[in-house]
Amino acid sequence: MTALNNQSLPHLPPEIVVPAYDRSRVKPGIAHISVGNFHRAHQAVYMDRVLARPGQEGWGILGIGLMENPHEAQKATDMEAQDCLYSLTECAPDAPNVVRVIGSITEYMYAPADRVATIARLADPAIRIVSMTVTEGGYYVDEHGVFPIDHPLIAEDLKREVPHTIFGLLTEALRQRRESGAGPFTILSCDNLPQNGHVARAAFLGWARARDAGLAGWIEENVTFPCTMVDRITPAVHPEDVKRLDAESGLDDRIPVFCEDFIQWVVEDKFCAGRPELDAVGVQFTDDVQPYEAVKLHMLNASHSLLGLSGVLSGYRFVSEIMQDLHEVTLVEQYLAFDAEPLLHAPPGMALTDYGRRLLRRFRNKAISDQLLRIASDSTSKLAMFVRSTAMGVIAHRRPVERIAFVVACYAEYLRGHDDRGETYAIVEPHLTDDDKVKVASSRLEDALDMTAFAGWDLRDSSVFVERYLALRQSIRDRGTRATLGQVIA
């Protein structure tokens, strides 16, 4: 196998697509916080395209690992060993895979190793955009747009001279930039959140006001927080995937990524310190991202939640398996057609029925079959973002509540930690409180409707919904998930 680094790049086989630019000339103009698989399969790919254009060499990416754990420390080591290069295998459902080497990340820093140095790099005037993928729950902003400065992690960070959180790091960097005259940078959220730019703005201003009111005023006046919509299915990469991908590519790559061939990025055009020519490489700029994100969140992400929760309970573990189950496919089709689509306003030029059909085609892509347990993880946060508005709309319009009641019942039963066959699985729910655990374990099944995931849904106000939820949850226990699903889609 061929080691992947700058020296080997010119000698790779011709079937591997390599960067079409001189990496030695590229300097970071973007810092990205939390360089996970999705960022490396999405934003970094668009930047790889941009860097091939004349005059764009100032828009390389400085990757920054934020979390202090062995996995992130190892990622930093691997990135350094490979000169920040990695392979991306793009998998189409009906065409050969394409292997690309992505070169847009040119430097990498592990923040816990030296937070002072990390802040100094963020304060460098060459950095004009700071983007991030810190997960849906990583902003701490509640449903009222309030940033909780009394949260233990936030309160502790506010006391530190050198902060540890993303809010503290960026605020301190902005303080240094204000003092040096370097000016602001754009803060660009790339997470699956409705109006993610507004959420990011609330979070960073909340932290800054608690730290330095004058600085907060400067940030509010000068820093921009564009909203974005991102889309590309990118499965988790496990050790066996690394071996498989390297065997297929012939590369000795410690950190390969694979994904579907579909990619989309819609961005609000609000950049206070300039931006790269992303509109020339497929990124869509708009004054209003909301219609695009609403379609994606309430159709794609909601469908994933339905499949993840019902699939795990039914004993499935991969999307490719569950897409062979006609009952599960019918559940998604009915949810999209009868629950989600009637409540959505499509962006110009988009037909929702076509979008839904394309989703099912993407889900059937066996080459990128994602793990259902990963999709189901953090449903406590995801359901509020992906299903809540549809659920409330369905109830308010007095439409049939079967599918909404089913997914709520599946979530509650999923939290018990075993499927219909009695096999146990790990529950990854970082935002599940101790009070939530008491409610989901209660013999009174309706108590689960008061869990954190359903705050503000007003589910108890609908006697029709409560009745169906109780019946379906009991049916899952008595008859199993798949038999219950047959009743839901009948």
N, C-alpha and C positions, 0 to 999 in steps of 0.2 A: 504493500500500500504506500501511497505517496503522502508524506506529511504535508499539512496545510499551513503555509506561511508565505511571507512576501517572496522568499527566494524560490519557492516551488511554483508560484503563481504563473510565470510565463511558460512552464513546461507541462501544464496539465493537459489531459486528453482534449481534443477539439470538441467532443460532444458535451463537455462541461462549459457552461457559459461563465466567463470571467469578467471582472469589471472593465468597462470600456473607457478607462481614464487612468492617468498616472497618479497612484495613491500618494506618492512622495510629495505631490504638490497640494494635497488636500489638507485643510486646516479646519478644526471644529468651529462651527458657528451655532451649532445646536448642542445643548446638553440634554440627555434623556435620563430621567430617573426611573430606576427599576427596569432593567433590560431583560425582560422575559421573552419567552418564545414568540408571543404575539407581536411584540415590538419588532423583533428580528425578522418576522415574516410579513410585516405590514409597513410601518413607517420607514424602517431602514431600507426596505425594497424601493419605495418611492424615492428616497434620497439617493439610492444607488443609481436610479435612472437620471435624477437631476444632475449628479456629478459628472455624467457623461456629456453634459451640455457646456458650451464655451462660457467662461467667466463665472462658473458656479463653484469653483474649487474652495471657496470660503465657507461652504455649507456642510462640511463633514460633521460627524456626530461624536461627541464625548459621552460615552456610556458611564453611568454612575450607579453602582450597587449600593443600596441604602440599608437593607436589613442585615442585622448582625447575626449570622448563623453559618454553619459549616458549608451549606449548599452555595450560598452567595460568595463565600470566601473562595470556594473551589472554582466557581464560575470566573472570578477575577483572575485566578491563576491560569485557567484554560484560555481565557481571552488573551492574556499577555503572551502565553506560549505560542499562540497562532497569529500573532500580530493583529488581533481582533477580527480575523477572517473566520468565516464559517460557511458551511454549505446549506443551501435551502433546496429541498426537493419539492417541486410543485406537481401535484397529482391531479390529473383530469380523470373524469369517470370513463372516458371513451377514447383516450389517446395516451401515448407513452409519457412517462414521467420526464420532467425537465429538471436537471440539476444545475443550480446557479451558485457561484461563490459571491457572497455579498461583501463589499469592501467599504461601505459608507461609515461604519463605526471605525474610527481611526485611533482612538484612545479610550482607555477604561480606567476608572478609579473605584476603589472599594472604600466608601465613605467611612465606615467604622474604623479603618486603619489609620485615618488621618482626616478628621473632620475639618480642622483648620485649613488644611491644604485644599480640601474639596470646596469649601466656601470661597477661598481665594480664586480658584479656577472659575467658579460661577460669577465672581465679581469682575473677571476679565472682560473688557469691553468687546472682545471678539465674539463672546457668547451673546447672541441676540434673541435666541428662543430657548426656553427651558420647557421641554415636553415631559410627560409622565404617563406611566401605566401602573397605578398603585392599587388597582382593583376597585370594585364598586363601593366597598365598605371602607375604603381607606381615607375618606374625606371627613368623616365624623359629623357632617352637617345633618341636622334632623329634618323632619318633614316641613318644618316651619322656616327653614333656611338659617337656623341658629347653629353657630359653631360652639361646642361645649368646652369653654376654657376651664371648667371645673372637673372635666374628665381626668382621672388619675394620671394617664400618660401625658396629656397636654399640660396639666398643672405642674407636673414634675419638670417637663421640658422648659416651661417658661422660667423656671428658677435657674436653669443652667446658664453659665457664661457662654459656653459653646453648645448650642442646641443639637439634638439628635434627630428630631423629626424632620420630615420634608418641609413642613411649614416654617420651622425655625431656621433650617439651612438656607432656604430661599429668601426669607425675610432678612436674615443677617447679610446675605450676599447683596441684596438690594440696598441695605443700609450702607455698605461699603461703596457701592456704585454711586449712590447719591452723594456721599462725601467726596469721592474722587472725581465726580463729574462725568463718570462713564455712562450715565443714563440708565434707563430701565431696560428690561427684557420682557418679551411676551411669555406668559405662562400658558402652556397649551396642554389641556387635558385630553388624553386619548382613551379614556375609560368609558365603559358602557353605562352611562348615566344620562338621564334626561337633562338637557340643558347643562351639560357638564362644565361649560365655561362659567356659568353663573354659580354653580356649586363650588368650583375651585375658587372663584373670587370671594365667596362668603367665607370659605375656610381660611384663606390666606389673610384676608382683612381682619377676620376674627382673631387670629393669632397675633397679627401685627398690632392691633388696637390694645390688646392686653400687654404687649411688650413696650410699645412706644407710639403714642397717639399721633405725634408729629410725623413719624415715618409712615404710619398707616395712611395719613392724609396724602402724603406724597405718592404712595403706591396707588391709592384710589384714583388719583388724578392722572398718573403717568403710565401705569402698567395695564396692558390689555390681556383679556382672558377669553379668547375666541371659543365658541362652541364647536364641537366636531361630532361627526358620526363615522365610526370605523367598522369595517366588516371584512373578516376573512377567518374561516374556520381553521384553527391551528391546534392540533391535538398536543397533549403532553408527550414528552419524549422520555421513555424509560430505557434502562440499560440495554434491553433486548432490541429496542428501536435503534439505538446507536450502532450496534453490531450490524443490524440489517441495512441501515442506510449507508454505512461505510462499505459494506460488502458490495452494495449495488453501485456505488460511485467510484470505488477504488481509492478513496481518500482515507487517510488516518485523521479523522476529525473528531475531537472530543465533544464538540457541542453542536452537532447537526440539528437542523429543524426540518419538519415537513408540514405541508399545508395543502389546501385545495388550490385549484387554478384561479378561482374567482377572487377578486380584490376590489374594494371600494373605500373611498375616503372623501367625505364631504366636510368642508371647513368654512366657517364664518371668516370673512376677509377683514380681520382686525389685528394688525401686527404693528406694534408701536416702534419696533426697531428694524423693520424690513423683513422680507421673507424670501426663500428660494423660489425658483420658477416651477413650482409644483403643478401649476395649471397647464404646463406644457407636457406633463408626463402622466396625465390621467386623473389628477385630483380635481374635484369639482368645488369651486368657490361659490358662495352664495351669501345673501344678506340674511337668510333665515334657514337655519339647519333643522329647526323643529319638525317640519313634516317628514323629513328623511329619517331622523332618529326615531320618530314615533312609529313609522312603519317597521323599521328594523327591530326596535325593542319589543313592540307588541305583536310582531309576527314571527321573526326568526328567533329571538331570545325567548319569547314566551313558548314557542313550539319546543325549543330545547328543554325548557323546564317541564313541560308536560311529559316529554319522552323520558327525561332523566328520572323524575320521581316515580312515574308509573312503571318504567322499565326496570329500575333497580328493585322495586317491590315484586315485580313479576319474575325476577331471577335473571334478567338480561344484564350484560355488563358492557356491551359495545353498541354503538349506533347502527353498525352494519347488521347486527343481529335483529335489533328491534324493528328495522325497516323492512324485514321480511314478514313481520306480523301485520296482517291486513287490518286487524282491530286497532292497532296503534296508529297506523297510517290514516285510517278513517277518523280516529280521534283528532289528529292534527288537521285533517282536511275540514272537518266539521267546525272545529274551533276557529280556524281562519275564516271560513266562509260565513258562519252564522254569529260568531261572537266578536272577533277582532275587526274584520274588514268593514262592517257597517258603521263602526264608530271612528274610523280613520278618514282623514282627508289626504288623498294621495298628492305628492308633489307633482308639478307640471311634467307631463310626458310619461308618468308611471301608471301602469295598470296593475291594480292590486291583485287581481286574479292571476295575471302572468307572474307577478312576484312570488305568489304563493306556490305556483307550479315549479318555479325555478328553485325555491327552497327545498321542496321534496326531492328534486333531482340532486341538489347538493348533498342532502342528507344521505342519499343512496350511494354516494361515492365511497366504495369499500376501501379505497387506498388510504383515506384519511379518517377511518372509523375512530371516532373519539370514545373515550371511556365515559360511560353514563354516570359513574360515581363522581367524576370530576365535574360533569355538567350539573349534577344534583347538589354539589357542594355549595355552601353558603346560600342556600335557598332562602334563609331568613332575610337576607338582603335582596336577593334577586326577585323574589315574588313581588315585593313591594314596587320594584321598578318595572317589571315585565308584565305583570298580570293585574295589578291593583286597578288601574283605570278601566281596563276592559271589564273586570268583575263588577265594578261600581256602575259602569254604563249598562251592562246587561241587566242588573238588578233594577236600576232606575227606570229602564224602558220596559220592565216587566216581561223580558224575554226568558225563554227556558234557561234554567240555571244548572242543568245537569253537568256540563263540562267544567264549569267553575267550581261547583261543589265537589266534583271528583278530584280535581287537582288539589284543592284545599285538604280533602280527606287523605289523599296520597301523601301530602307533605307531613301531616300529623303522624301517619303510620310509618313513614320513612324514618322519622326521628326515633322510633323504637329500636332501630338498629338490626332488624332481621327481615328477610324477605319471605315470600309465601312458602318457600321450601324449608324455612327454618335456618337458612345460612346467614351468618352474621357478616357485617361489613362495617368499615370505619366511617363514622359520621364526622364530617368536617364542617362545622358550623361555628365560626369564630364570633358571630354576633348573637348567638343563642344565650340568653341569660339563665341564671339559676331559677328564676321565677318561671321562665318559659318551660324549663325541664319539669317543674312541678305540674304545670298546667297540662302538658302533653301526656304526662303519666297518670293524670287524674282519671278516676273511674267515671266521672261525669264528662263524657266526650265533648260536650259543648264548651268546656273550659278552654280548650285549645284555641277557640275563636278569639280569646283575649290575649294571645301571644303577641310578642313584638312584631312578628312578620305581618300581622293583620291590623296594626295600629292605624286608625283613620279609615278603615274600609267600611265600617258601620254594618258589618255582616249580621249582627244580632238584630238589627232593625227589620230584617226581612224574615218573616216566619217561614215563608216558602223556602228560602235558601237554607235556613237552619234545619228544617225538616229533611231536606234532601241530603245535606251534609251528614247529618246523624245516620240516616239510612245507608248512605254509601260507605261511610266509615265502618259501620257495623258489618256491612256486606263484605268489605275487604277482609275483615277479621274472620268472618264465618265461611265465606265462599272462595276467597282469594281475589287478587287484583284483576287477573285476566277475565275471570267470570263476571266480576262486577263491571269491568269495562264493556263487556258484551251487552250488558243492560244499558249502559250510558249511551252507546252509539246506536242502539236499536231504533 
